[in-house]
Amino acid sequence: MLVSEVCRCTDLTKKAVEYYVGKGLVVPGVLENGYRDYGEEDVEILRRIGVLRKLGIGMEEIGEILRDGSGEAFRKAALQREMESRRNVKKDVLLRELCGGKSFSEAWEELRALEVEETVGERLIDAFPGYYGKIVCLHFLRFLDEPVRTEEQKEAYETVLGFLDGMPAFEVPEDVEEAMGGVLGQMGTEQLEEMLGKVKESMEEPEAFFAENSETIEWYLAYRQSEEYRNSAAGRWMECMRNFQAASGYTEVFLPAMKRLSPSYAKYCRRMEAANEQLLERYPGAENLLMNDR
C-alpha cells in the first residue's frame, strides 16, 4: 500500500512515516514507479512505533525494542520510565517545599542526591537484566537518597559506577530465566517494595520475627537442604548468583563501595549481620540466608 493509506491505518503523518523509514525502523519495498510499497508487517511496526512514541519512549529505545525478540528491551524501557516517574514525584515534593519556604541550598543537596540515584539506577538497570534487575534496582535505590558530600563518598561513587560499567554479564540458563521471570514478572513494583520492606522490618526486631515465623523458617531451612530445592529454578538461580558474586568482585568491590557511599546502606548491612548472627544462634545448621539477600 502507498503512504497515504498507511497514514490512514496508523494515524501517523506522512512526515512521521518517512522519518521512521529514514531511521531504518521500517523498510518498505519499492514499486517500479519509485513509490514505496508498505506491507501489513510494515503497518504493524508503524502502529507499534506510534504507541511507544505516545508513551514517551525515545527513538533509540524503540529501535532496541523492535530488534529484541526476548522482551528484555521492553522491560528495561518500562523500568527506566518507572524510575524516572519516581524521581519526578520527589521533584514535585521538593518544588512544593520550596514554595513553603525550604532553602535553595537544601533543595540543591537533595537534587544532587537525585542525580546520584539516577546515574546509579541507570547503571543497575543495564548491569542486571531481566526481572532480577528490577529487584536489585529497587533494593539499592532506597539507600541513595543522601547527598554525596565527603571525599570518601565521592571515591565510593566512582567505584560503584566503575564496577557496574565493567561488570561481567550475569548469566542464567534460559529455562531458569523463564521460570523465575514467570514468578517475578507477576509482581508489581508495590509488591516488590513491600517484600523488601518486610526484609528490613525483620531485622529491626529479629527475635520477634524468628519467634513469630519459627515454623516457616524451620520448613524453609529443611527445604534449602533438599535435592528438590537444588534442582528447582530458585535453587539454580541462587547458585548462579553465588557464582557471579564470587567471580565478579560484587562482594569484594561493589558492596563495600555501597557502604562507603551510603551511610543508611552501611547501617542496613550492620543490622543484617546482627540478625544473621541471631539466626545462626537459633538455628546452628542454617546457611547464611540473610547475607545472600544483600
C-alpha positions, -999 to 999 in steps of 0.1 A, spaced: 0 0 0 10 36 -5 20 60 22 -14 78 21 -32 46 30 -6 38 57 -12 71 73 -50 64 75 -43 29 90 -18 41 116 -29 77 124 6 89 116 15 118 94 34 113 62 63 131 76 64 108 106 63 77 85 91 90 63 111 98 94 108 62 107 117 49 73 148 71 73 157 57 107 156 22 93 128 11 116 106 3 86 119 -10 53 92 -9 27 95 -23 -8 98 0 -38 74 -2 -68 86 2 -104 74 38 -105 97 46 -74 69 48 -49 73 30 -16 51 -1 -11 42 -8 25 31 -43 36 10 -54 65 41 -61 86 53 -26 80 20 -12 90 20 -32 122 55 -20 131 44 16 125 15 11 148 38 -2 175 61 28 170 31 51 173 21 35 206 56 37 220 61 73 210 28 83 227 41 66 258 72 88 256 97 62 246 128 76 228 138 66 193 169 47 204 149 27 229 122 20 203 148 6 179 161 -17 207 126 -29 215 118 -37 178 150 -56 173 148 -76 206 126 -107 204 130 -116 241 111 -87 256 141 -76 276 144 -42 259 108 -36 266 112 -44 303 143 -22 305 125 7 290 95 3 313 117 1 344 136 33 332 103 51 329 92 39 363 124 51 379 121 84 361 85 88 374 96 81 409 122 108 407 97 133 392 74 126 422 103 136 445 110 167 424 73 177 427 75 173 465 107 194 466 91 221 445 62 223 469 86 225 498 104 254 481 71 272 478 67 266 516 100 282 525 126 254 521 160 268 514 175 266 480 207 252 494 188 223 509 170 218 476 203 217 458 216 190 481 185 169 475 187 174 437 223 162 438 212 131 456 186 125 429 213 128 403 233 101 421 202 79 423 195 84 386 231 76 375 235 45 397 199 34 388 207 36 351 238 15 356 220 -11 377 193 -14 350 220 -20 324 241 -43 346 213 -66 358 189 -76 331 155 -92 335 132 -91 364 161 -96 388 174 -62 376 142 -46 389 146 -61 423 183 -51 425 175 -16 413 146 -11 438 167 -25 466 197 -3 463 180 29 452 163 30 486 197 39 501 207 66 477 187 95 489 216 110 508 239 137 493 274 128 484 295 152 504 327 136 516 358 126 496 352 90 507 317 91 493 329 106 461 355 79 457 329 52 465 305 67 440 332 64 412 340 29 424 303 19 421 300 33 386 332 18 375 322 -16 388 288 -15 371 302 -3 338 328 -31 337 308 -58 354 307 -92 336 274 -105 324 251 -121 350 243 -153 331 214 -176 339 203 -207 320 174 -199 297 149 -223 314 158 -208 348 154 -173 335 119 -181 321 108 -198 353 120 -170 376 106 -144 352 72 -161 353 72 -157 391 88 -123 394 70 -109 364 37 -112 382 50 -89 410 45 -52 405 67 -25 420 45 -21 450 46 -58 458 84 -59 454 88 -29 476 66 -45 502 87 -76 501 119 -56 505 103 -37 533 94 -69 552 130 -80 549 140 -47 565 114 -50 592 125 -85 601 159 -70 610 145 -43 632 132 -69 657 148 -102 646 140 -121 678 103 -113 674 104 -122 637 120 -155 644 95 -163 671 65 -154 650 78 -173 619 96 -203 635 76 -229 617 81 -213 583 118 -207 589 123 -244 600 104 -256 569 125 -233 547 158 -244 562 149 -280 557 138 -273 521 171 -255 513 190 -287 522 169 -308 499 176 -321 465 143 -307 453 155 -272 461 189 -277 445 172 -288 413 145 -261 414 146 -228 394 151 -209 426 180 -232 438 197 -230 404 192 -192 403 209 -188 437 237 -210 425 242 -187 395 241 -157 419 267 -172 442 290 -180 412 285 -144 399 293 -128 432 325 -149 436 338 -142 401 328 -106 395 340 -87 426 305 -80 436 311 -89 473 347 -75 475 343 -43 454 307 -33 449 291 -39 483 319 -22 503 318 8 480 280 10 485 286 10 523 310 39 519 287 58 496 255 54 517 255 55 555 220 42 555 231 11 535 260 6 559 236 7 588 213 -17 570 241 -42 565 251 -40 601 216 -48 612 215 -77 587 248 -91 601 234 -89 636 201 -106 626 221 -132 607 241 -140 639 209 -144 659 195 -167 632 226 -189 634 224 -190 672 188 -201 670 194 -225 640 231 -236 641 228 -256 609 214 -227 589 232 -213 559 239 -176 557 205 -169 544 201 -132 552 235 -123 538 225 -137 504 198 -110 502 221 -80 502 
